[in-house]
Amino acid sequence: MIGRFFNSQTKTVTFAAGLLVFSALASRILGLIRDGLLAGYFGAGLETDVYFAAFRIPDFIYNFLIVGGLGIAFLPLFSEYYSHDKEKAWKMTSNLLNVFLIALVVLSFILFLFTPLLIGVIAPGFGPEARRLSISLTRLLFLSPIIFGISNIFSSILHYFNRFLVYSVAPILYNIGIIFGILFLAPSFGIFGVGIGVIIGALLHLAIQIPSAIGCGFRYLPLFDIKHSALKEVVSLMIPRSFAVGAQQINLIVITGIASTLGTGSIAIFNFANNLYYAPVGIFGISFALASFPRLSKSWAEEKREEFLDTFSSVFRQILFLIIPSSILIFLLRAQLVRIILGSLGPGRFGWNDTRLTAACLGIFSISIFASALIPFICRAFFSFKDTKTPTFIAVGGVFLNILLSLAFVKVLSVGGTFYNFVSGVLDLEGIENISVTGLPLGFSIAVIFQFVLLLYFLHKRIGEIRAKEILSSLRKIIFASIVAGFVVLVVLRAVAKIVDMHTFLGVFSQASLGGIAGVSVYLILSLLFKSSELRIIKSAVLKQFSMER
């Protein structure tokens, strides 16, 4: 039973994506519980600001070297080696594992020494106490990129062998580790206990993948050759993409710095809203991007252009089918979601104004959810033909635009005026004097949409055809069904508000649940009436997975 679990494989891109969707959903639910507990125990205050600020540099290392670089470069290279010589592929893997482990340890130690200086740059608005806590917590969190660096190599191996089930459990265990830290360690160690939970979660993320990687054939070898040709190729592929992801992390660092000057709690409010916004992106966008990447790479490498275009069009439309109604639901239910998730767990230290500001930021974020969900997939289309430079240049341009817009909107929203009154009125922020934090998601959303448009334009130029007619045909049906579903949600919300006590958790939960169920039901019914091809693809993938012999 256990062996079957660690060695189970998926048989179609859609089912692999579906598996990742469900695991991502479970992980995001745990992530939302994590954020709810964090908000409940610490509120939108100093310790929560410290927690999010302390992640910035460790996250920069993780995303710059691992997610953006190693995670993209290793899989195509391993695929190439394994198809020619399995033994050389495993030796190459051990060598890369050892080299990157030493590199991450050395880099983390150097940054450990310079942490006080880095915190001064990241959070210039912090006082002495916040600065002291940030330095200690950041130093602890430098262990996480080291652990995740090893774990990511095993993840790539599992991707190659379609072992998505084990891979999908890893992020769930990571969030369980953090929740453990909040519930059992924070009472004794404060916010530092949450940091210990992060490290426990990272170790669990690694440990669950090792048995399955061994089942694929991995055997550790004490090799260390920095002149290995594979290492040079990985680095050459990593550099452009690493700078793209690094630019995005610098963007978050700059936003954290700006937020630290907007008053206590601003960093927490932005990050809580960002985590809520990122839930559907991670569930649908990242899941489909990860599942389709091996198929896209293989199709392009084997010069099967029509197969490549079929996969691209199908996955693109499936993401749209799932993400557009999700965006509308999140916008309409933003206040209820924030109150349920962040305002109902723990001792209840997340105040009403904190709820209103977080909901406003989430509403602004929801405008760009479709773009954020599709960008990882479009980027992997570029990566499949080894073009990491184009997405990099576009990402860097998007970062500069984001920083400029964020600074501009924060300034405008801090002095009052017509635009201030418009934002305050639309997002129901009357009575809150300082709403300048909403300028951060506004700048972010515009920049993300800009990045999405450019990526799609240059991809079309690169391959000449992206099945635009198919995509637009589906898009029209999806938008119409989503708008009708959104209207139904509004009607249900207003009707339920008249019969329940909206000052209680049960009342808010009932309103959100009934509104959400009604909206999803209408959307699915209309999709069936329109004979949506996306529904047929999903249904076919599930039936194929379970009808084939295992």
RODO-2510 file (C-alpha; in nm, 4 decimals, decimal comma):
residues 550
     n   res          X          Y          Z
     1     m     0,0000     0,0000     0,0000
     2     i     0,2717     0,2468     0,1027
     3     g     0,4952     0,1382    -0,1845
     4     r     0,2096     0,1834    -0,4299
     5     f     0,1515     0,5341    -0,2968
     6     f     0,5152     0,6358    -0,3421
     7     n     0,5314     0,4857    -0,6924
     8     s     0,1903     0,5808    -0,8358
     9     q     0,1985     0,7573    -1,1739
    10     t    -0,0428     0,9821    -1,3653
    11     k    -0,1387     0,9050    -1,7249
    12     t    -0,2614     1,2349    -1,8752
    13     v    -0,1667     1,6018    -1,8467
    14     t    -0,5183     1,6975    -1,7391
    15     f    -0,5356     1,4325    -1,4668
    16     a    -0,1864     1,5256    -1,3453
    17     a    -0,3010     1,8869    -1,3346
    18     g    -0,6217     1,7788    -1,1616
    19     l    -0,4229     1,5917    -0,8984
    20     l    -0,2061     1,8970    -0,8438
    21     v    -0,5194     2,1132    -0,8319
    22     f    -0,6686     1,9040    -0,5509
    23     s    -0,3405     1,8899    -0,3597
    24     a    -0,2882     2,2613    -0,4127
    25     l    -0,6429     2,3189    -0,2912
    26     a    -0,5700     2,1203     0,0243
    27     s    -0,2411     2,3027     0,0673
    28     r    -0,4042     2,6435     0,0122
    29     i    -0,6796     2,5622     0,2592
    30     l    -0,4135     2,4774     0,5141
    31     g    -0,2306     2,7938     0,4106
    32     l    -0,5434     2,9985     0,4733
    33     i    -0,5887     2,8281     0,8107
    34     r    -0,2234     2,9117     0,8793
    35     d    -0,2833     3,2775     0,7935
    36     g    -0,6063     3,2773     0,9951
    37     l    -0,4250     3,1457     1,3006
    38     l    -0,1419     3,3925     1,2449
    39     a    -0,3902     3,6799     1,2236
    40     g    -0,5880     3,5482     1,5205
    41     y    -0,2855     3,5081     1,7485
    42     f    -0,0796     3,8093     1,6383
    43     g    -0,3223     4,0404     1,4527
    44     a    -0,2008     4,2884     1,1906
    45     g     0,0714     4,4164     1,4188
    46     l     0,4436     4,4306     1,4815
    47     e     0,5145     4,0567     1,5103
    48     t     0,3164     3,9762     1,1950
    49     d     0,5012     4,2473     1,0031
    50     v     0,8268     4,0957     1,1312
    51     y     0,7222     3,7469     1,0197
    52     f     0,6515     3,8516     0,6617
    53     a     0,9568     4,0794     0,6399
    54     a     1,1846     3,7993     0,7659
    55     f     1,0846     3,5814     0,4687
    56     r     1,2038     3,8276     0,2062
    57     i     1,5766     3,7384     0,1860
    58     p     1,5391     3,3579     0,2355
    59     d     1,2590     3,3650    -0,0225
    60     f     1,4842     3,5617    -0,2561
    61     i     1,7507     3,2882    -0,2375
    62     y     1,4929     3,0131    -0,2823
    63     n     1,3227     3,1711    -0,5820
    64     f     1,6372     3,3126    -0,7445
    65     l     1,8496     2,9979    -0,7344
    66     i     1,5972     2,7163    -0,7002
    67     v     1,2484     2,7859    -0,8354
    68     g     1,3523     3,0247    -1,1096
    69     g     1,6799     2,8574    -1,1969
    70     l     1,7392     2,4985    -1,0907
    71     g     1,3718     2,4024    -1,1079
    72     i     1,3474     2,5090    -1,4726
    73     a     1,6927     2,4025    -1,5939
    74     f     1,7246     2,0598    -1,4318
    75     l     1,4210     1,8792    -1,5778
    76     p     1,5014     1,9227    -1,9519
    77     l     1,8654     1,8316    -1,8859
    78     f     1,7791     1,5236    -1,6794
    79     s     1,5350     1,4185    -1,9517
    80     e     1,8089     1,4435    -2,2123
    81     y     2,0635     1,2482    -2,0040
    82     y     1,8176     0,9795    -1,8971
    83     s     1,7049     0,9066    -2,2532
    84     h     2,0669     0,8312    -2,3530
    85     d     2,2299     0,6851    -2,0418
    86     k     2,0422     0,6239    -1,7158
    87     e     2,3572     0,5724    -1,5083
    88     k     2,5081     0,9025    -1,6232
    89     a     2,1783     1,0761    -1,5475
    90     w     2,1852     0,9615    -1,1851
    91     k     2,5516     1,0533    -1,1461
    92     m     2,4787     1,3972    -1,2874
    93     t     2,1932     1,4319    -1,0390
    94     s     2,4111     1,3484    -0,7378
    95     n     2,6788     1,5895    -0,8541
    96     l     2,4313     1,8746    -0,8967
    97     l     2,2740     1,7937    -0,5615
    98     n     2,6107     1,8187    -0,3832
    99     v     2,7305     2,1308    -0,5644
   100     f     2,4096     2,3228    -0,5048
   101     l     2,3894     2,2093    -0,1426
   102     i     2,7377     2,3494    -0,0695
   103     a     2,6616     2,6669    -0,2653
   104     l     2,3392     2,7275    -0,0714
   105     v     2,5106     2,6659     0,2645
   106     v     2,7914     2,9098     0,1846
   107     l     2,5552     3,1765     0,0496
   108     s     2,3179     3,1452     0,3454
   109     f     2,6082     3,1752     0,5922
   110     i     2,7369     3,4924     0,4232
   111     l     2,3900     3,6476     0,4296
   112     f     2,3522     3,5326     0,7921
   113     l     2,6473     3,7561     0,8805
   114     f     2,5031     4,0555     0,6931
   115     t     2,1446     4,0151     0,8156
   116     p     2,1397     4,3350     1,0277
   117     l     2,2378     4,5409     0,7238
   118     l     1,9851     4,3643     0,5008
   119     i     1,6960     4,4208     0,7421
   120     g     1,7781     4,7916     0,7457
   121     v     1,7344     4,7961     0,3681
   122     i     1,4247     4,5726     0,3532
   123     a     1,2276     4,7405     0,6318
   124     p     1,3572     5,0945     0,6807
   125     g     1,0423     5,1879     0,8709
   126     f     1,0977     4,9311     1,1505
   127     g     1,1722     5,0457     1,5035
   128     p     1,4404     4,8865     1,7294
   129     e     1,2197     4,6032     1,8618
   130     a     1,0860     4,5043     1,5184
   131     r     1,4370     4,5226     1,3753
   132     r     1,5780     4,2966     1,6491
   133     l     1,3078     4,0354     1,5991
   134     s     1,3471     4,0497     1,2207
   135     i     1,7204     3,9824     1,2401
   136     s     1,6758     3,6746     1,4633
   137     l     1,3892     3,5288     1,2605
   138     t     1,5585     3,5908     0,9241
   139     r     1,8715     3,4101     1,0417
   140     l     1,6640     3,1085     1,1415
   141     l     1,4787     3,1063     0,8091
   142     f     1,8058     3,0866     0,6130
   143     l     1,7817     2,7107     0,6764
   144     s     1,4715     2,6875     0,4561
   145     p     1,6327     2,7566     0,1122
   146     i     1,9007     2,4972     0,1893
   147     i     1,6377     2,2310     0,2624
   148     f     1,4149     2,3348    -0,0281
   149     g     1,7135     2,3337    -0,2644
   150     i     1,7619     1,9610    -0,2042
   151     s     1,3879     1,8978    -0,2104
   152     n     1,3454     2,0723    -0,5463
   153     i     1,5870     1,8349    -0,7207
   154     f     1,3824     1,5396    -0,5968
   155     s     1,0669     1,7201    -0,7142
   156     s     1,2072     1,7456    -1,0673
   157     i     1,2856     1,3730    -1,0659
   158     l     0,9281     1,2946    -0,9621
   159     h     0,7959     1,5229    -1,2383
   160     y     0,9959     1,3343    -1,5011
   161     f     0,8546     0,9991    -1,3878
   162     n     0,4999     1,1401    -1,3480
   163     r     0,5048     1,0725    -0,9714
   164     f     0,2812     1,3728    -0,9063
   165     l     0,0938     1,2148    -0,6147
   166     v     0,3871     1,2169    -0,3730
   167     y     0,5006     1,5563    -0,4990
   168     s     0,1523     1,6952    -0,4363
   169     v     0,1605     1,5926    -0,0690
   170     a     0,4838     1,7838     0,0049
   171     p     0,3380     2,1389     0,0259
   172     i     0,0562     2,0092     0,2453
   173     l     0,3120     1,8834     0,4968
   174     y     0,4951     2,2169     0,4772
   175     n     0,1849     2,4059     0,5886
   176     i     0,1156     2,1495     0,8605
   177     g     0,4626     2,2233     0,9983
   178     i     0,3904     2,5974     1,0149
   179     i     0,0488     2,5418     1,1761
   180     f     0,2209     2,3206     1,4348
   181     g     0,4588     2,6090     1,5072
   182     i     0,1725     2,8566     1,5551
   183     l    -0,0340     2,6313     1,7809
   184     f     0,2328     2,4608     1,9911
   185     l     0,5550     2,6633     1,9704
   186     a     0,4361     3,0241     1,9433
   187     p     0,2828     3,0258     2,2949
   188     s     0,6341     2,9670     2,4362
   189     f     0,8592     3,1270     2,1733
   190     g     0,6352     3,3938     2,0176
   191     i     0,6810     3,4627     1,6472
   192     f     1,0145     3,2762     1,6640
   193     g     0,8140     2,9573     1,7297
   194     v     0,6339     3,0099     1,3979
   195     g     0,9755     3,0267     1,2311
   196     i     1,0705     2,6925     1,3851
   197     g     0,7473     2,5553     1,2393
   198     v     0,8588     2,6766     0,8949
   199     i     1,1801     2,4729     0,9226
   200     i     0,9881     2,1648     1,0417
   201     g     0,7556     2,2031     0,7426
   202     a     1,0499     2,2328     0,5022
   203     l     1,2037     1,9120     0,6409
   204     l     0,8723     1,7303     0,5949
   205     h     0,8529     1,8666     0,2367
   206     l     1,1896     1,7020     0,1663
   207     a     1,1382     1,3784     0,3582
   208     i     0,8155     1,2731     0,1822
   209     q     0,9815     1,2855    -0,1627
   210     i     1,2997     1,0894    -0,0912
   211     p     1,1464     0,7349    -0,0898
   212     s     0,9708     0,7940    -0,4220
   213     a     1,2887     0,9345    -0,5811
   214     i     1,4733     0,6221    -0,4654
   215     g     1,1930     0,4147    -0,6195
   216     c     1,2596     0,5920    -0,9499
   217     g     1,6217     0,4754    -0,9378
   218     f     1,8019     0,7533    -0,7546
   219     r     2,1061     0,6480    -0,5544
   220     y     2,3144     0,9065    -0,3729
   221     l     2,6803     0,9309    -0,4744
   222     p     2,9419     1,1552    -0,3030
   223     l     3,0387     1,3312    -0,6271
   224     f     3,1559     1,6921    -0,6438
   225     d     3,2724     1,8150    -0,9843
   226     i     3,2234     2,1860    -1,0509
   227     k     3,3643     2,1380    -1,4024
   228     h     3,0962     1,8859    -1,5034
   229     s     2,9438     1,9800    -1,8409
   230     a     2,5912     1,9345    -1,7050
   231     l     2,6580     2,1878    -1,4299
   232     k     2,7727     2,4418    -1,6870
   233     e     2,4612     2,3837    -1,8960
   234     v     2,2329     2,4129    -1,5935
   235     v     2,3959     2,7407    -1,4938
   236     s     2,3680     2,8779    -1,8484
   237     l     1,9956     2,7937    -1,8548
   238     m     1,9453     2,9193    -1,4992
   239     i     2,0899     3,2666    -1,5358
   240     p     1,8194     3,4342    -1,7477
   241     r     1,5278     3,2778    -1,5604
   242     s     1,6930     3,3356    -1,2216
   243     f     1,7187     3,7048    -1,2959
   244     a     1,3514     3,7101    -1,3939
   245     v     1,2441     3,5480    -1,0678
   246     g     1,5046     3,7488    -0,8786
   247     a     1,3546     4,0666    -1,0186
   248     q     1,0121     3,9572    -0,8915
   249     q     1,1589     3,8926    -0,5468
   250     i     1,3294     4,2321    -0,5488
   251     n     0,9881     4,3693    -0,6342
   252     l     0,8446     4,2102    -0,3173
   253     i     1,1385     4,3406    -0,1153
   254     v     1,0755     4,6939    -0,2423
   255     i     0,7030     4,6618    -0,1692
   256     t     0,7865     4,5398     0,1825
   257     g     1,0115     4,8427     0,2274
   258     i     0,7365     5,0782     0,1112
   259     a     0,4787     4,9072     0,3323
   260     s     0,7074     4,9362     0,6363
   261     t     0,6769     5,3169     0,6081
   262     l     0,2945     5,3176     0,5865
   263     g     0,2277     5,2282     0,9488
   264     t     0,2241     4,9156     1,1663
   265     g     0,0283     4,6335     1,0073
   266     s     0,0673     4,7459     0,6456
   267     i     0,3126     4,4652     0,5617
   268     a     0,0773     4,2113     0,7194
   269     i    -0,2317     4,3462     0,5393
   270     f    -0,0592     4,3377     0,1997
   271     n     0,0759     3,9857     0,2541
   272     f    -0,2499     3,8447     0,3898
   273     a    -0,4342     3,9809     0,0837
   274     n    -0,1573     3,8581    -0,1455
   275     n    -0,1793     3,5063     0,0010
   276     l    -0,5563     3,4995    -0,0491
   277     y    -0,5185     3,6245    -0,4059
   278     y    -0,2462     3,3710    -0,4791
   279     a    -0,4630     3,0754    -0,3687
   280     p    -0,6454     3,0301    -0,7042
   281     v    -0,3237     3,1118    -0,8917
   282     g    -0,1437     2,8297    -0,7129
   283     i    -0,4377     2,5909    -0,7335
   284     f    -0,5095     2,6324    -1,1051
   285     g    -0,2295     2,8289    -1,2743
   286     i     0,0759     2,6638    -1,1175
   287     s    -0,0789     2,3165    -1,1163
   288     f    -0,1551     2,3176    -1,4896
   289     a     0,1800     2,4790    -1,5701
   290     l     0,3737     2,2108    -1,3808
   291     a     0,1697     1,9248    -1,5244
   292     s     0,1940     2,0439    -1,8860
   293     f     0,5644     2,1385    -1,8892
   294     p     0,7001     1,7858    -1,9558
   295     r     0,4477     1,7343    -2,2398
   296     l     0,5249     2,0726    -2,3988
   297     s     0,9015     2,0125    -2,3762
   298     k     0,8764     1,6642    -2,5257
   299     s     0,6469     1,7729    -2,8105
   300     w     0,8745     2,0601    -2,9116
   301     a     1,1921     1,8520    -2,8822
   302     e     1,0410     1,5832    -3,1065
   303     e     0,9230     1,8509    -3,3533
   304     k     0,5569     1,7580    -3,3054
   305     r     0,4230     2,1081    -3,3624
   306     e     0,0541     2,0160    -3,3785
   307     e     0,0780     1,8198    -3,0545
   308     f     0,2478     2,1183    -2,8909
   309     l    -0,0284     2,3542    -3,0096
   310     d    -0,3011     2,1099    -2,9039
   311     t    -0,1550     2,0945    -2,5524
   312     f    -0,1068     2,4711    -2,5326
   313     s    -0,4594     2,5538    -2,6470
   314     s    -0,6223     2,2898    -2,4280
   315     v    -0,4374     2,3874    -2,1089
   316     f    -0,4790     2,7611    -2,1735
   317     r    -0,8564     2,7175    -2,2099
   318     q    -0,8832     2,4944    -1,9035
   319     i    -0,7061     2,7564    -1,6913
   320     l    -0,9423     3,0253    -1,8218
   321     f    -1,2407     2,7999    -1,7543
   322     l    -1,1421     2,7666    -1,3893
   323     i    -0,9790     3,1005    -1,3102
   324     i    -1,2246     3,3579    -1,4494
   325     p    -1,5250     3,2497    -1,2389
   326     s    -1,2890     3,2138    -0,9421
   327     s    -1,1775     3,5760    -0,9858
   328     i    -1,5353     3,7026    -0,9914
   329     l    -1,6263     3,4964    -0,6850
   330     i    -1,3269     3,6283    -0,4923
   331     f    -1,4104     3,9890    -0,5804
   332     l    -1,7749     3,9521    -0,4754
   333     l    -1,6983     3,7527    -0,1596
   334     r    -1,3793     3,9389    -0,0609
   335     a    -1,5101     4,0808     0,2680
   336     q    -1,6671     3,7505     0,3730
   337     l    -1,3507     3,5560     0,2886
   338     v    -1,1315     3,7879     0,4941
   339     r    -1,3695     3,7831     0,7910
   340     i    -1,4044     3,4028     0,7846
   341     i    -1,0374     3,3190     0,7281
   342     l    -0,8510     3,5938     0,9121
   343     g    -1,1047     3,7189     1,1617
   344     s    -1,2410     3,4003     1,3161
   345     l    -0,9435     3,1880     1,4260
   346     g    -0,7377     3,2218     1,7421
   347     p    -0,7934     3,4939     2,0052
   348     g    -0,9363     3,7312     1,7430
   349     r    -0,6754     4,0091     1,7325
   350     f    -0,7469     4,0944     1,3669
   351     g    -0,9536     4,4151     1,3892
   352     w    -1,2440     4,5385     1,1756
   353     n    -1,0392     4,8076     0,9999
   354     d    -0,7716     4,5453     0,9284
   355     t    -1,0460     4,3304     0,7735
   356     r    -1,1747     4,6157     0,5557
   357     l    -0,8284     4,7117     0,4288
   358     t    -0,7333     4,3493     0,3566
   359     a    -1,0621     4,2920     0,1725
   360     a    -1,0027     4,6077    -0,0334
   361     c    -0,6527     4,4895    -0,1279
   362     l    -0,7919     4,1467    -0,2178
   363     g    -1,0581     4,3080    -0,4371
   364     i    -0,7894     4,4972    -0,6281
   365     f    -0,5734     4,1855    -0,6587
   366     s    -0,8670     3,9894    -0,8058
   367     i    -0,8564     4,2062    -1,1191
   368     s    -0,5285     4,0431    -1,2229
   369     i    -0,5817     3,6854    -1,1039
   370     f    -0,6386     3,5630    -1,4622
   371     a    -0,3054     3,7101    -1,5735
   372     s    -0,1118     3,5720    -1,2759
   373     a    -0,2606     3,2263    -1,3328
   374     l    -0,1674     3,2161    -1,7024
   375     i     0,1818     3,3659    -1,6785
   376     p     0,3489     3,0493    -1,5327
   377     f     0,1996     2,8391    -1,8130
   378     i     0,2967     3,0812    -2,0918
   379     c     0,6482     3,1024    -1,9490
   380     r     0,6787     2,7244    -1,9627
   381     a     0,5803     2,7339    -2,3272
   382     f     0,8890     2,9525    -2,3784
   383     f     1,1000     2,7232    -2,1585
   384     s     0,9960     2,4188    -2,3612
   385     f     1,2000     2,5506    -2,6539
   386     k     1,4745     2,6713    -2,4161
   387     d     1,3919     3,0413    -2,4434
   388     t     1,4416     3,1796    -2,0931
   389     k     1,5515     3,5254    -2,2062
   390     t     1,2198     3,6586    -2,3405
   391     p     1,0222     3,5896    -2,0192
   392     t     1,3138     3,7357    -1,8222
   393     f     1,3176     4,0691    -2,0044
   394     i     0,9399     4,0967    -1,9768
   395     a     0,9455     4,0081    -1,6058
   396     v     1,2124     4,2692    -1,5341
   397     g     1,0122     4,5304    -1,7233
   398     g     0,7025     4,4334    -1,5235
   399     v     0,8921     4,4734    -1,1975
   400     f     1,0099     4,8247    -1,2817
   401     l     0,6556     4,9198    -1,3822
   402     n     0,5177     4,7707    -1,0604
   403     i     0,7595     4,9642    -0,8399
   404     l     0,6909     5,2933    -1,0179
   405     l     0,3133     5,2461    -1,0074
   406     s     0,3180     5,1354    -0,6431
   407     l     0,5137     5,4447    -0,5377
   408     a     0,2829     5,6682    -0,7412
   409     f    -0,0431     5,5171    -0,6139
   410     v     0,0740     5,5127    -0,2508
   411     k     0,1610     5,8807    -0,2757
   412     v    -0,1693     5,9750    -0,4405
   413     l    -0,3731     5,7728    -0,1893
   414     s    -0,1973     5,9329     0,1060
   415     v    -0,2972     6,2928     0,0270
   416     g    -0,6699     6,2669    -0,0442
   417     g    -0,8412     6,4070    -0,3514
   418     t    -1,0634     6,2697    -0,6267
   419     f    -0,8806     5,9405    -0,6762
   420     y    -0,8660     5,8840    -0,2989
   421     n    -1,2412     5,9388    -0,2718
   422     f    -1,3075     5,7078    -0,5678
   423     v    -1,1028     5,4187    -0,4239
   424     s    -1,2442     5,4718    -0,0764
   425     g    -1,6014     5,4698    -0,2074
   426     v    -1,5715     5,1721    -0,4448
   427     l    -1,3927     4,9549    -0,1878
   428     d    -1,6056     5,0594     0,1111
   429     l    -1,3237     5,2244     0,3068
   430     e    -1,5047     5,5343     0,4293
   431     g    -1,3940     5,6317     0,7780
   432     i    -1,0413     5,4901     0,7421
   433     e    -0,7972     5,7775     0,7048
   434     n    -0,4890     5,5871     0,5882
   435     i    -0,5758     5,3691     0,2838
   436     s    -0,2415     5,4167     0,1084
   437     v    -0,1614     5,0427     0,1397
   438     t    -0,4218     4,9774    -0,1331
   439     g    -0,1851     5,1463    -0,3790
   440     l     0,0449     4,8437    -0,3580
   441     p    -0,1946     4,5809    -0,5030
   442     l    -0,3181     4,8375    -0,7563
   443     g     0,0319     4,8879    -0,8973
   444     f     0,0930     4,5126    -0,8812
   445     s    -0,2236     4,4229    -1,0741
   446     i    -0,1578     4,6662    -1,3585
   447     a     0,2013     4,5445    -1,3927
   448     v     0,0963     4,1771    -1,3984
   449     i    -0,1599     4,2370    -1,6738
   450     f     0,1076     4,4266    -1,8698
   451     q     0,3436     4,1293    -1,8327
   452     f     0,0754     3,8815    -1,9450
   453     v    -0,0061     4,0798    -2,2614
   454     l     0,3600     4,1060    -2,3609
   455     l     0,4266     3,7355    -2,3001
   456     l     0,1312     3,6334    -2,5147
   457     y     0,2314     3,8754    -2,7902
   458     f     0,5913     3,7535    -2,8102
   459     l     0,4879     3,3879    -2,7871
   460     h     0,2613     3,4420    -3,0875
   461     k     0,5512     3,6030    -3,2734
   462     r     0,7810     3,3152    -3,1780
   463     i     0,5628     3,0206    -3,2848
   464     g     0,3296     3,1943    -3,5300
   465     e     0,0084     3,0319    -3,4078
   466     i    -0,1464     2,9784    -3,0646
   467     r    -0,4935     2,8592    -3,1729
   468     a    -0,6391     3,2028    -3,0952
   469     k    -0,9807     3,1258    -3,2503
   470     e    -1,0279     2,8226    -3,0248
   471     i    -0,9280     3,0223    -2,7187
   472     l    -1,1528     3,3193    -2,8021
   473     s    -1,4486     3,0918    -2,8720
   474     s    -1,4155     2,9357    -2,5270
   475     l    -1,3441     3,2720    -2,3649
   476     r    -1,6738     3,4211    -2,4821
   477     k    -1,8705     3,1361    -2,3252
   478     i    -1,6647     3,1501    -2,0043
   479     i    -1,7093     3,5264    -1,9595
   480     f    -2,0844     3,5147    -2,0229
   481     a    -2,1376     3,2233    -1,7833
   482     s    -1,9174     3,3924    -1,5210
   483     i    -2,1070     3,7244    -1,5400
   484     v    -2,4448     3,5521    -1,5043
   485     a    -2,3085     3,3467    -1,2127
   486     g    -2,1741     3,6662    -1,0525
   487     f    -2,5141     3,8325    -1,0787
   488     v    -2,6736     3,5304    -0,9091
   489     v    -2,4146     3,5510    -0,6301
   490     l    -2,5041     3,9162    -0,5644
   491     v    -2,8757     3,8328    -0,5475
   492     v    -2,8139     3,5463    -0,3034
   493     l    -2,5807     3,7566    -0,0851
   494     r    -2,8409     4,0290    -0,0448
   495     a    -3,1213     3,7810     0,0214
   496     v    -2,9262     3,5859     0,2845
   497     a    -2,8110     3,9069     0,4579
   498     k    -3,1742     3,9812     0,5383
   499     i    -3,2361     3,6533     0,7204
   500     v    -2,9085     3,5876     0,9094
   501     d    -2,7141     3,7813     1,1720
   502     m    -2,4180     3,9241     0,9787
   503     h    -2,2398     4,0093     1,3053
   504     t    -2,1750     3,6405     1,3758
   505     f    -1,9374     3,3914     1,2173
   506     l    -2,2245     3,1574     1,1321
   507     g    -2,4120     3,4365     0,9541
   508     v    -2,1138     3,5429     0,7435
   509     f    -2,0204     3,1815     0,6676
   510     s    -2,3779     3,0965     0,5651
   511     q    -2,3968     3,3989     0,3355
   512     a    -2,0640     3,3236     0,1675
   513     s    -2,1331     2,9498     0,1353
   514     l    -2,4791     2,9892    -0,0147
   515     g    -2,3610     3,2644    -0,2493
   516     g    -2,0609     3,0595    -0,3603
   517     i    -2,2608     2,7385    -0,4126
   518     a    -2,5241     2,9254    -0,6124
   519     g    -2,2608     3,0911    -0,8312
   520     v    -2,0676     2,7713    -0,9013
   521     s    -2,3894     2,5786    -0,9750
   522     v    -2,5108     2,8370    -1,2265
   523     y    -2,1693     2,8484    -1,3921
   524     l    -2,1549     2,4707    -1,4328
   525     i    -2,5135     2,4515    -1,5631
   526     l    -2,4462     2,7195    -1,8231
   527     s    -2,1213     2,5479    -1,9224
   528     l    -2,3140     2,2253    -1,9813
   529     l    -2,5761     2,4087    -2,1865
   530     f    -2,2987     2,5725    -2,3925
   531     k    -2,1376     2,2271    -2,4391
   532     s    -1,8086     2,3523    -2,2992
   533     s    -1,5143     2,1579    -2,4413
   534     e    -1,3192     2,2228    -2,1207
   535     l    -1,5696     2,0204    -1,9154
   536     r    -1,5422     1,7344    -2,1654
   537     i    -1,1606     1,7396    -2,1433
   538     i    -1,1635     1,7258    -1,7638
   539     k    -1,4231     1,4473    -1,7570
   540     s    -1,2347     1,2477    -2,0216
   541     a    -0,9063     1,2790    -1,8295
   542     v    -1,0622     1,1463    -1,5090
   543     l    -1,2279     0,8527    -1,6854
   544     k    -0,9087     0,7675    -1,8715
   545     q    -0,7034     0,7674    -1,5519
   546     f    -0,9314     0,5267    -1,3688
   547     s    -1,0296     0,3059    -1,6628
   548     m    -0,6725     0,2197    -1,7642
   549     e    -0,4974    -0,0700    -1,5950
   550     r    -0,2607     0,0330    -1,3237
***
